[in-house]
Amino acid sequence: MTQLINRSSRGVFIIAATPFTDQGEVDHDSLRRLVDFYISHGVSGLTILGMMGEANKMTAEERRAVIDTVLSRSGDLPVVVGISDAGMANLADLSRYSMDKGAAGVMVAPAAGPAREDRIETYFYDVCDAIGAGVPLCLQDFPLATGLPVSPALIRRLSEARDQIVMLKHEDWPGLTKITQLRSHEAGGGAKRLSILTGNGGLYLPQELQRGADGAMTGFAYPEALVQTVALHQAGRADEAEDLFDRYLPIMRHEQQPGFGLGVRKYILMRRGAIASAATRAPGPKVSALDAAETDRLMARLERALQGELPRL
């Protein structure tokens, strides 16, 4: 039986892409292959139907079908389902469906609106009431995408007030100080522990781990880099973790281009055999022949670096 996410969850919960055919349909064969790909690289869990999963471009029926396919393939691996929606009833309905199918928890970002903390606080109380107290919730904090900053104090208040808010998807930028502040709240038992998994394409993962993060929740197309970095850090080998991580930085940086990066990420996943097509659903980025050639070069360079063929200081 799948374990629900909790305040001690750690590791790498990879943000899964949603494969589409060249005609724009959800490619369930590729989705099954993608789940296998992630599992083969040792991830601790999956997060589906997030922003990178293009959930906002999918119908309710398509979202349910994605949930069915992933949960039928993932075995005991915990799966967190993004259920953010403009309508609270839609959000609650997808939460019920996800948990009934065996999800380990759900993820919600603040709803669009004025950037006032009292409004955001009330919204998450309403979300908790709508999905029910027994559903573990991951709070997605991604101000660069939502335009809604959420302070450490508000995150702490919400987590203290509602036991089901057990995890933070930390994606503030810059955000290292936020991690430090959240962990300082917990020092000496002054506040409940909160699982913190970080995003930002993985760009700052070593520093985030050193500040107290429990792992990553992002979608880099080389999940093994995230898994190995977190494992080395948790084994007390922080310098080795960062040395390994550094080899992936050029291609990670390329993949993190705002807006366009999803196209690069899906192209790499296609080249690695995880999905059949690099297509994003319209409107979305398209990888040109020149874009593909640049990415191919970075992939080849990474392979040489992993084999120790590149000069290093």
Secondary structure, 3 states (H helix, E strand, C coil): CCCCCCCCCCEEEEECCCCECCCCCECHHHHHHHHHHHHHCCCCEEEECCCCCCHHHCCHHHHHHHHHHHHHHCCCCCEEEECCCCCHHHHHHHHHHHHHHCCCEEEECCCCCCCCHHHHHHHHHHHHHHHCCCCCEEEEECHHHHCCCCCHHHHHHHHHHCCCEEEEEECCCCCHHHHHHHHHHHHHHCCCCCEEEECHHHCCHHHHHHHCCCEECCCCCCHHHHHHHHHHHHCCCHHHHHHHHHHHHHHHHHHCCCCCHHHHHHHHHHHCCCCCCCCCCCCCCCCCHHHHHHHHHHHHHHHHHHCCCCCCC
